[in-house]
């Protein structure tokens, strides 16, 4: 199982829109094969920073999600919301 930690920085005037978009993406992810769980974290120090931790059965399954038409639809317009590009890293889950 893998965890994908992604930091997003919303434009100051787009924070609410960014939260809604990421919530919609999370809902779409939850219906994908191999999805396990998702947590959304809001930075206390930087209100524009939204971090997600999503767990998947494998790298291949996550790659399939990233290439899926469902993800394309869920993330449509995301580029307009970010102050800088999101940063993502994959981790192997312990245990």
BALOBA-1460 file (C-alpha; in Angstrom, 3 decimals):
// residues 95
<rec num="1" residu="x" x="0.000" y="0.000" z="0.000"/>
<rec num="2" residu="x" x="1.202" y="3.525" z="-0.750"/>
<rec num="3" residu="x" x="0.428" y="6.972" z="0.612"/>
<rec num="4" residu="x" x="0.452" y="10.044" z="-1.603"/>
<rec num="5" residu="x" x="1.083" y="13.317" z="0.232"/>
<rec num="6" residu="x" x="0.286" y="16.399" z="-1.852"/>
<rec num="7" residu="x" x="0.622" y="20.045" z="-0.855"/>
<rec num="8" residu="x" x="-1.518" y="22.574" z="-2.722"/>
<rec num="9" residu="x" x="-1.221" y="26.362" z="-2.392"/>
<rec num="10" residu="x" x="-4.398" y="28.148" z="-3.407"/>
<rec num="11" residu="x" x="-4.445" y="31.713" z="-4.631"/>
<rec num="12" residu="x" x="-5.565" y="33.962" z="-1.765"/>
<rec num="13" residu="x" x="-8.871" y="34.776" z="-3.453"/>
<rec num="14" residu="x" x="-9.511" y="31.158" z="-4.527"/>
<rec num="15" residu="x" x="-9.162" y="29.225" z="-1.247"/>
<rec num="16" residu="x" x="-12.832" y="28.260" z="-0.954"/>
<rec num="17" residu="x" x="-12.960" y="27.205" z="-4.614"/>
<rec num="18" residu="x" x="-9.794" y="25.150" z="-4.157"/>
<rec num="19" residu="x" x="-11.261" y="23.381" z="-1.123"/>
<rec num="20" residu="x" x="-14.421" y="22.514" z="-3.084"/>
<rec num="21" residu="x" x="-12.427" y="21.245" z="-6.042"/>
<rec num="22" residu="x" x="-10.244" y="19.038" z="-3.826"/>
<rec num="23" residu="x" x="-13.324" y="17.727" z="-1.995"/>
<rec num="24" residu="x" x="-14.841" y="16.787" z="-5.369"/>
<rec num="25" residu="x" x="-11.615" y="15.088" z="-6.384"/>
<rec num="26" residu="x" x="-11.670" y="13.145" z="-3.112"/>
<rec num="27" residu="x" x="-15.215" y="11.992" z="-3.786"/>
<rec num="28" residu="x" x="-14.226" y="10.831" z="-7.279"/>
<rec num="29" residu="x" x="-11.149" y="9.062" z="-5.872"/>
<rec num="30" residu="x" x="-13.258" y="7.240" z="-3.307"/>
<rec num="31" residu="x" x="-15.098" y="5.492" z="-6.142"/>
<rec num="32" residu="x" x="-11.920" y="4.366" z="-7.930"/>
<rec num="33" residu="x" x="-10.643" y="0.800" z="-7.721"/>
<rec num="34" residu="x" x="-7.750" y="0.463" z="-5.282"/>
<rec num="35" residu="x" x="-8.586" y="3.595" z="-3.275"/>
<rec num="36" residu="x" x="-8.241" y="3.081" z="0.472"/>
<rec num="37" residu="x" x="-8.548" y="6.412" z="2.341"/>
<rec num="38" residu="x" x="-8.095" y="10.165" z="2.157"/>
<rec num="39" residu="x" x="-7.427" y="12.902" z="4.711"/>
<rec num="40" residu="x" x="-7.418" y="16.635" z="4.023"/>
<rec num="41" residu="x" x="-5.274" y="18.900" z="6.194"/>
<rec num="42" residu="x" x="-5.547" y="22.682" z="6.387"/>
<rec num="43" residu="x" x="-2.405" y="24.501" z="7.483"/>
<rec num="44" residu="x" x="-2.752" y="26.504" z="10.681"/>
<rec num="45" residu="x" x="0.040" y="28.883" z="9.665"/>
<rec num="46" residu="x" x="-0.849" y="29.332" z="5.980"/>
<rec num="47" residu="x" x="-4.576" y="29.365" z="5.110"/>
<rec num="48" residu="x" x="-3.753" y="28.943" z="1.427"/>
<rec num="49" residu="x" x="-1.998" y="25.587" z="2.009"/>
<rec num="50" residu="x" x="-4.170" y="22.496" z="1.638"/>
<rec num="51" residu="x" x="-2.520" y="19.099" z="2.042"/>
<rec num="52" residu="x" x="-4.033" y="15.744" z="1.193"/>
<rec num="53" residu="x" x="-2.900" y="12.268" z="2.191"/>
<rec num="54" residu="x" x="-4.446" y="9.565" z="0.043"/>
<rec num="55" residu="x" x="-3.742" y="5.856" z="0.366"/>
<rec num="56" residu="x" x="-3.922" y="3.418" z="-2.536"/>
<rec num="57" residu="x" x="-3.326" y="-0.298" z="-2.978"/>
<rec num="58" residu="x" x="-0.288" y="0.244" z="-5.247"/>
<rec num="59" residu="x" x="1.677" y="2.663" z="-7.425"/>
<rec num="60" residu="x" x="0.139" y="1.127" z="-10.555"/>
<rec num="61" residu="x" x="-3.383" y="1.693" z="-9.283"/>
<rec num="62" residu="x" x="-2.565" y="5.291" z="-8.380"/>
<rec num="63" residu="x" x="-1.016" y="5.839" z="-11.822"/>
<rec num="64" residu="x" x="-4.214" y="4.473" z="-13.390"/>
<rec num="65" residu="x" x="-6.258" y="6.957" z="-11.344"/>
<rec num="66" residu="x" x="-4.028" y="9.844" z="-12.433"/>
<rec num="67" residu="x" x="-4.563" y="8.894" z="-16.092"/>
<rec num="68" residu="x" x="-8.311" y="8.330" z="-15.740"/>
<rec num="69" residu="x" x="-11.032" y="10.430" z="-17.364"/>
<rec num="70" residu="x" x="-12.715" y="10.681" z="-13.944"/>
<rec num="71" residu="x" x="-9.686" y="12.486" z="-12.525"/>
<rec num="72" residu="x" x="-9.557" y="14.792" z="-15.553"/>
<rec num="73" residu="x" x="-13.159" y="15.804" z="-14.913"/>
<rec num="74" residu="x" x="-12.684" y="16.148" z="-11.131"/>
<rec num="75" residu="x" x="-9.633" y="18.401" z="-11.523"/>
<rec num="76" residu="x" x="-10.884" y="20.515" z="-14.433"/>
<rec num="77" residu="x" x="-9.876" y="24.144" z="-13.921"/>
<rec num="78" residu="x" x="-7.505" y="23.366" z="-11.045"/>
<rec num="79" residu="x" x="-4.614" y="25.239" z="-12.638"/>
<rec num="80" residu="x" x="-6.489" y="28.513" z="-12.216"/>
<rec num="81" residu="x" x="-6.697" y="28.010" z="-8.447"/>
<rec num="82" residu="x" x="-3.065" y="27.437" z="-7.518"/>
<rec num="83" residu="x" x="-0.575" y="30.121" z="-6.513"/>
<rec num="84" residu="x" x="2.215" y="27.636" z="-7.346"/>
<rec num="85" residu="x" x="2.278" y="24.063" z="-8.629"/>
<rec num="86" residu="x" x="1.254" y="21.349" z="-6.181"/>
<rec num="87" residu="x" x="4.039" y="19.195" z="-4.721"/>
<rec num="88" residu="x" x="3.409" y="15.483" z="-4.375"/>
<rec num="89" residu="x" x="5.413" y="12.592" z="-2.968"/>
<rec num="90" residu="x" x="4.653" y="8.883" z="-2.684"/>
<rec num="91" residu="x" x="5.439" y="6.791" z="0.373"/>
<rec num="92" residu="x" x="5.396" y="3.095" z="1.180"/>
<rec num="93" residu="x" x="3.112" y="2.511" z="4.162"/>
<rec num="94" residu="x" x="4.663" y="0.765" z="7.156"/>
<rec num="95" residu="x" x="3.203" y="-2.470" z="8.362"/>
